[in-house]
């Protein structure tokens, strides 16, 4: 999970393009969820890096996907990741084999995704 883009990997039997890059804007987060659903994905692993995972977590959960939140500190020292693309593939492999521990969603995380508000809204954002 990053502040400018998310890299997402799926198994080879799900799509010809195994890794895709999505920007961190609401429209792209919904395209990401659409792609995962079109690929038949039912569970998703997200690293809890800063606050960047929150909007995507909420969107995926709203779509009915089971989201596994994993602590980035638990995966950063594992071998096999050198780039964002490789890291997304590595997390997919670890998730596929059940080697990641799911972290609970922190209770103080807002349930409303603030970036889903219209850009021309006169309301204050969070």
Buried (B, 14 or more C-beta within 10 A) or exposed (E): BBEEBBBBBBEEEBBEEBBBBBEBEBEBBBBBBEBBBEBEBEEBBBBBBEEBBBBBBBBBBEBEBEBBBBBBEBBEEEEEBEEBBBBBBBBBEBBEEEEBEEBEBEEEEEEEBEBEBEEEEEEEEE
